């Protein structure tokens, strides 16, 4: 189903009690208070006792904006710090909780740079979200896939955006206490680590399948995992220790699995199938086709024929539900699961998300280099990409990529990618094209993970000319992955404007027009049709893009996964150089529709005159190791 914003039930937080659903609650009033939070009136209602001393800060502007005002559930009151960059506000949750997200609602005096940190003892702090270019408003920082189990949470300011202090209307913490190991039958999965191979975006991560919340009607907007739109997706729960399991409850949103397997594992590698719906059940689920607005979810309560043992339990999707879209046409979305319960004995509250990769040690060394000084393209290094063979037509572009010295050649020590025009002259992939151009890549020749990737290039300037230097996930052609789950790293794109280029990352939850990107303008009158060096430093913890050694975009894994979606840049990518013509990206800027989408007649004339080429002096990849 299309993603929806998770529902927020409380506007204040912190707890001393075990949570079964929803956010923790802290009240700053001078007396001990009890507050009831109904995540779903039919499924979960818990009372939390607030610690009156649970909210502290480095200081306040005055008594009327004390730190407790950020936790009182009133969106009109606020905490305002003293006027210092290093101000902070901290909440004591009363006991160690697994935190799934923190929401900050800023007043006009917001933080430009700040860190969210967690601590078990109030002394040793672990950062789990870092903002370096804040813009205020409401910020939701999801913790998945980091391990954030703590009693204390704080916002530590680094740099104010204004001359005033830091001012928060509310500071909301969501999470709950993991179920302890048990010798009596209980839901062993509650607030335990959950994983999935893919998910739609940060607000639909697998962390939400164990948070204890689901709506009674199995239709309303509540926290849930939602996969991307592929059939072979899974979500699993780590129980922390080998456990005895007798029942699994799956609370599905309308996008449920028609067919699936329940599997268990001792080591998270070898899986044993312990349940699959019968053919009759699958047929009935398959036949239940509704419009998205009419469809509701299912509650599958699977009592196993006999108890099984294992540490990990997962749902492996085999077939997705179909929806009228509109009738009689149908469409399939992903899988969407509100809650994943595992009933039995055992477990361990020490279950934790594994540590994320750290930056690599060592110094960079060149592992790939081409300066295009040979007589012809070195095909031991490069694959020539052809429309209709290695790829199809994409993005509404006007050209066919062909293997020809007219479009791909080396001259004067440079690689030349040249556009050509000949109306109706080119047949490729079942289509007829008026333009040809060049595209090469290192796929199957040099695929790599992490490194510093750079090229020195000179670009054509003119509406609709779209040269690019980029990386694409090597698993993009795997139908079980595909784009954007493969990941795409755009080191340089230009759509014909002389004064700027762009950089971008594409992945699940941040692709196409919703990418994570930036535009850079050349300083001191520089232009795209001059020589410039474009580069990215790709590490396990982030991406740093530069033009002529000037940083133009920095995106950390931490912030990407906290606010946008899954980091899919932990596997091989390969280098691509191409010159496209027209299509979605240029047209989005120049608004041209004729004679070609994004490509005006003036640009067609220049192509026909042989004036449009992208030139590459050299390409280099450096890696540590």
TADA-V255466 format. One line per field, one symbol per residue. phi: phi as a letter, one per 30 degrees, with the letter a starting at -180 (. if undefined). burial: b if it has 16 or more other C-alpha atoms within 10 Angstrom, else e. A space follows every 10 residues. Layout:
BEGIN
phi=???
burial=???
END
This chain:
BEGIN
phi=.edbdedccb cbajbccdcc aiddbbccdd cdbcbcbcdb dcbabbcbcd ddcdbbadlb daddbddddd bcicdccacb dddbdcdbbb bcdiadcdcc abcccddecc cdbabcbbbd biccccdbab ccbdbiiccc cdcecddbca ccbbccdcad dbdddcbbda bcccladddd ebccdaddcd icdbbbdbbd aedbddeddb dicadddhbd dbdadbddcb dccbbbbcdi adbcbcbbcc cddedcddba bcbbacbibc ccdcaaeded ddddddddcb dedcdbdbcc ccddeaebcl ccbbccdcac dcbdaddddb bbcccbbdbb cbclbjiadd ebdddddcdd djcdbdcaab chcddbeddd cbcdcbdjbd acdbiidccc dbcaddcbac ahibdccccb badidccahi ccbcbbacbb aceicacabi lccbacbbcd clejdbdbba bbedcddddd ciccddibbc dabbcjddcb bbbabbadja bhdcdcbacc cddhidbddc dbccabccbd clbbcbbhic dbabbdeede ddbblddccc bebbdbbabc bijdddddcc idbbdbdibd dededddddi ccbccbdabb bcbck
burial=bebeeeeeeb bbbbbbbbbb bbbbbbbbee eeeeeebbbb eeebbbbbbb bbbbbbbebb beeebbbbbb bbbeeebbbb bbbbbbbbbb bbbbbbbbbb bbbbbbbbbb bbbbbbbbbb eeeebebbbb bbebebeeeb bbbbbbbbbb bbbbbbbbbb beebbbbbbb bbbbbbbbbb bbeeebbbbb bbbbbbebbb bbbbbbbbbb bbbbbeebbb bbbbbbbbbb bbbbbbbbbb bbbbbbbbbb bbbbbbbbbb bbbbbbeeee bbeebbeeee ebeebbeebb bbeebbbbee ebeeeeeebb bbbbbbbbbb bbbbeeeeee bbbbbbbbbb bbbbbbbbbe bbbeeeeeee eeeeeeeeeb bbbeeebeee bbbbbbbbee eebeeebbbb bbbeebbbbb eeebbbbbbb beeeebebee eebbbbbbbb bbbeebbbbb bbbbbbbbbb bbbbbbbbbb bbbbbbeeee bebbbbbbbb bbbbbbbbbb bbbbbbbbbb beeebbbeeb bbeeeebbbe bbbbbbbbbb bbbbbbbeee ebbbbbbbbb bbbbbbbbbe ebbbbbbbbb bbbbbbbeeb bbeeebbbbb eebbeebeee ebbbbbbbbb bbbee
END
